[in-house]
């Protein structure tokens, strides 16, 4: 099963904060690229570079920045191929942002 893993950061949390049980980001990438569990991943530009697009009553509304006000910002993403949610949680829990930010896992729709 594929999972989209959002890597979220809180700008009020020090970026060098890691927790027990997490890996450094390069170690995490190497480990899960090597195992085939991480299919793709990339950092994203900061929230102030975002553009939100909505359509309301036939009109396209474009807003600079993220639509939702939030302390957490999506800093990157990874696509994981896991046997189940438990495995995805285990992989996400080793990411350094699990301690210094937040990891959100979303399963892909099963097309079969």
Backbone as CSV, one residue per row, in Angstrom:
resi,resn,N_x,N_y,N_z,CA_x,CA_y,CA_z,C_x,C_y,C_z
1,UNK,0.848,-1.175,0.000,0.000,0.000,0.000,0.893,1.236,0.000
2,UNK,0.501,2.244,-0.774,1.272,3.480,-0.837,0.710,4.498,0.157
3,UNK,1.643,5.234,0.777,1.305,6.310,1.705,2.028,7.574,1.301
4,UNK,1.309,8.690,1.320,1.932,9.996,1.176,2.288,10.467,2.571
5,UNK,3.546,10.781,2.776,4.029,11.217,4.089,4.371,12.692,4.002
6,UNK,3.557,13.524,4.634,3.862,14.950,4.719,4.826,15.169,5.879
7,UNK,5.897,15.869,5.615,6.858,16.234,6.649,6.556,17.687,7.006
8,UNK,6.058,17.909,8.228,5.620,19.241,8.641,6.561,19.795,9.692
9,UNK,6.811,21.082,9.593,7.696,21.752,10.528,6.940,22.847,11.259
10,UNK,7.343,23.106,12.454,6.814,24.209,13.240,7.953,25.225,13.330
11,UNK,7.788,26.415,12.746,8.892,27.382,12.741,9.321,27.839,14.130
12,UNK,8.523,27.544,15.159,8.908,27.927,16.520,9.759,26.858,17.200
13,UNK,9.902,25.681,16.546,10.712,24.591,17.094,12.096,24.650,16.469
14,UNK,13.158,24.553,17.252,14.519,24.558,16.675,14.676,23.449,15.642
15,UNK,15.262,23.767,14.478,15.365,22.802,13.393,16.336,21.677,13.693
16,UNK,17.225,21.850,14.659,18.200,20.799,14.955,17.709,19.850,16.038
17,UNK,16.464,20.018,16.475,15.930,19.150,17.522,15.642,17.765,16.952
18,UNK,16.175,16.744,17.597,15.874,15.372,17.239,15.491,14.649,18.511
19,UNK,14.881,13.545,18.363,14.443,12.800,19.530,15.019,11.405,19.538
20,UNK,14.957,10.794,20.680,15.420,9.422,20.810,14.628,8.534,19.859
21,UNK,15.318,7.675,19.146,14.663,6.767,18.217,14.551,7.297,16.800
22,UNK,14.964,8.533,16.565,14.927,9.066,15.203,16.328,8.999,14.602
23,UNK,16.384,9.103,13.290,17.644,9.103,12.557,17.894,10.505,12.024
24,UNK,19.127,10.797,11.641,19.396,12.015,10.889,18.711,11.901,9.539
25,UNK,18.390,13.008,8.908,17.615,12.960,7.668,18.355,12.186,6.575
26,UNK,19.674,12.366,6.432,20.404,11.618,5.408,20.400,10.122,5.705
27,UNK,20.544,9.769,6.980,20.494,8.352,7.369,19.120,7.753,7.065
28,UNK,18.071,8.520,7.379,16.707,8.054,7.135,16.483,7.820,5.643
29,UNK,16.887,8.799,4.814,16.722,8.675,3.360,17.503,7.469,2.841
30,UNK,18.773,7.338,3.235,19.590,6.214,2.772,18.967,4.875,3.173
31,UNK,18.496,4.778,4.416,17.923,3.527,4.910,16.693,3.119,4.108
32,UNK,15.779,4.057,3.886,14.516,3.696,3.252,14.561,3.758,1.730
33,UNK,15.502,4.491,1.148,15.754,4.361,-0.289,16.346,2.981,-0.556
34,UNK,17.301,2.583,0.284,17.970,1.293,0.126,17.033,0.109,0.290
35,UNK,16.025,0.250,1.156,15.092,-0.851,1.382,13.978,-0.894,0.343
36,UNK,13.859,0.159,-0.466,12.785,0.237,-1.452,11.468,0.728,-0.887
37,UNK,11.445,1.094,0.393,10.208,1.570,1.020,9.898,3.021,0.665
38,UNK,10.937,3.832,0.426,10.756,5.233,0.035,10.858,5.295,-1.477
39,UNK,9.755,5.635,-2.141,9.706,5.647,-3.595,10.186,6.971,-4.174
40,UNK,9.847,8.064,-3.507,10.229,9.406,-3.946,10.061,10.339,-2.760
41,UNK,10.775,11.418,-2.762,10.631,12.422,-1.719,11.343,13.696,-2.126
42,UNK,10.909,14.803,-1.568,11.515,16.087,-1.904,11.128,17.121,-0.858
43,UNK,12.021,18.074,-0.644,11.667,19.214,0.198,10.774,20.141,-0.615
44,UNK,9.998,20.960,0.072,9.193,21.972,-0.614,9.651,23.353,-0.163
45,UNK,9.351,24.349,-0.973,9.689,25.721,-0.621,8.814,26.153,0.547
46,UNK,9.184,27.225,1.254,8.431,27.644,2.447,7.004,28.092,2.126
47,UNK,6.178,28.117,3.166,4.754,28.451,3.023,4.534,29.795,2.349
48,UNK,5.422,30.751,2.577,5.212,32.064,1.957,5.366,32.020,0.431
49,UNK,5.915,30.936,-0.116,6.027,30.784,-1.574,4.856,30.005,-2.160
50,UNK,3.911,29.599,-1.318,2.766,28.806,-1.776,1.757,29.679,-2.514
51,UNK,0.983,29.047,-3.363,-0.147,29.671,-4.036,-1.346,28.760,-3.840
52,UNK,-2.437,29.301,-3.336,-3.666,28.530,-3.145,-4.637,28.859,-4.263
53,UNK,-5.246,27.835,-4.845,-6.186,28.007,-5.948,-7.519,27.382,-5.528
54,UNK,-8.586,28.171,-5.684,-9.941,27.706,-5.378,-10.855,28.147,-6.498
55,UNK,-11.939,27.438,-6.698,-12.962,27.854,-7.647,-14.260,27.982,-6.866
56,UNK,-14.860,29.157,-6.929,-16.115,29.427,-6.231,-17.076,30.112,-7.201
57,UNK,-18.242,29.501,-7.376,-19.280,30.050,-8.259,-18.714,30.392,-9.635
58,UNK,-17.879,29.484,-10.166,-17.317,29.663,-11.502,-16.117,30.589,-11.577
59,UNK,-15.741,31.223,-10.481,-14.620,32.160,-10.482,-13.388,31.496,-9.858
60,UNK,-12.238,31.682,-10.504,-10.986,31.159,-9.978,-10.405,32.188,-9.018
61,UNK,-10.145,31.773,-7.792,-9.580,32.641,-6.764,-8.168,32.162,-6.463
62,UNK,-7.200,33.046,-6.629,-5.799,32.723,-6.387,-5.316,33.571,-5.219
63,UNK,-4.712,32.911,-4.224,-4.234,33.588,-3.031,-2.767,33.254,-2.835
64,UNK,-1.952,34.255,-2.567,-0.557,34.004,-2.216,-0.502,33.398,-0.827
65,UNK,0.348,32.398,-0.667,0.528,31.771,0.632,-0.451,30.634,0.839
66,UNK,-0.311,29.938,1.945,-1.200,28.805,2.220,-2.598,29.296,2.562
67,UNK,-3.589,28.478,2.229,-4.976,28.850,2.501,-5.274,28.789,3.987
68,UNK,-4.809,27.734,4.650,-5.110,27.555,6.072,-4.060,28.239,6.932
69,UNK,-4.494,28.909,7.959,-3.565,29.460,8.946,-3.147,28.323,9.855
70,UNK,-1.864,28.124,9.978,-1.376,26.999,10.762,0.025,27.289,11.253
71,UNK,0.345,26.768,12.426,1.726,26.846,12.904,2.602,25.893,12.126
72,UNK,2.042,24.732,11.771,2.808,23.723,11.042,2.814,24.046,9.554
73,UNK,3.957,23.867,8.920,4.091,24.065,7.484,4.611,22.788,6.873
74,UNK,4.093,22.427,5.699,4.623,21.273,4.991,5.996,21.652,4.462
75,UNK,7.001,20.906,4.892,8.381,21.179,4.497,8.858,20.211,3.424
76,UNK,8.135,19.122,3.237,8.512,18.131,2.251,7.521,16.983,2.251
77,UNK,7.797,16.020,1.379,6.924,14.858,1.287,7.759,13.656,0.877
78,UNK,7.227,12.500,1.163,7.787,11.242,0.711,6.630,10.331,0.345
79,UNK,6.833,9.463,-0.624,5.866,8.430,-0.950,6.477,7.112,-0.500
80,UNK,5.755,6.423,0.365,6.221,5.164,0.932,5.402,4.004,0.375
81,UNK,6.051,2.876,0.187,5.372,1.626,-0.180,5.522,0.700,1.004
82,UNK,4.416,0.439,1.703,4.456,-0.331,2.952,3.427,-1.452,2.915
83,UNK,3.671,-2.458,3.718,2.729,-3.576,3.817,1.409,-3.122,4.435
84,UNK,1.494,-2.189,5.407,0.291,-1.737,6.098,0.603,-0.447,6.865
85,UNK,-0.406,0.087,7.522,-0.254,1.331,8.269,0.777,1.197,9.387
86,UNK,0.821,0.058,10.040,1.803,-0.127,11.120,3.232,0.054,10.613
87,UNK,3.528,-0.491,9.441,4.867,-0.334,8.885,5.128,1.133,8.522
88,UNK,4.143,1.813,7.954,4.296,3.229,7.609,4.549,4.065,8.861
89,UNK,3.855,3.764,9.939,4.054,4.480,11.207,5.464,4.246,11.725
90,UNK,5.937,3.011,11.649,7.279,2.685,12.120,8.342,3.464,11.343
91,UNK,8.181,3.557,10.030,9.127,4.296,9.190,9.049,5.788,9.511
92,UNK,7.841,6.337,9.605,7.666,7.766,9.894,8.229,8.137,11.256
93,UNK,8.103,7.241,12.219,8.568,7.526,13.586,10.075,7.677,13.671
94,UNK,10.816,7.136,12.699,12.273,7.270,12.692,12.747,8.556,12.026
95,UNK,11.846,9.269,11.342,12.226,10.520,10.669,12.488,11.586,11.726
96,UNK,13.535,12.414,11.568,13.846,13.412,12.592,12.722,14.414,12.843
97,UNK,11.879,14.683,11.854,10.790,15.632,12.072,9.657,15.041,12.890
98,UNK,9.693,13.731,13.160,8.714,13.151,14.085,8.938,13.710,15.486
99,UNK,10.186,14.113,15.780,10.515,14.695,17.086,10.477,16.218,17.055
100,UNK,10.885,16.823,15.941,10.977,18.280,15.879,9.826,18.950,15.168
101,UNK,8.898,18.181,14.659,7.760,18.738,13.923,6.600,17.770,13.987
102,UNK,6.110,17.378,12.804,4.976,16.447,12.744,5.042,15.714,11.418
103,UNK,4.697,14.444,11.434,4.600,13.636,10.227,3.137,13.247,10.055
104,UNK,2.622,13.456,8.862,1.247,13.059,8.564,1.279,12.003,7.472
105,UNK,0.605,10.895,7.695,0.524,9.814,6.723,-0.875,9.772,6.130
106,UNK,-0.935,9.692,4.793,-2.227,9.548,4.126,-2.129,8.411,3.118
107,UNK,-2.989,7.409,3.264,-2.964,6.318,2.292,-3.503,6.786,0.939
108,UNK,-2.940,6.207,-0.123,-3.473,6.456,-1.462,-4.752,5.631,-1.606
109,UNK,-5.665,6.087,-2.453,-6.835,5.277,-2.790,-6.333,4.052,-3.505
110,UNK,-6.909,2.921,-3.207,-6.565,1.674,-3.883,-7.358,1.629,-5.180
111,UNK,-6.665,1.657,-6.313,-7.339,1.684,-7.620,-7.853,0.324,-8.066
112,UNK,-7.523,-0.701,-7.326,-7.917,-2.050,-7.751,-9.312,-2.397,-7.324
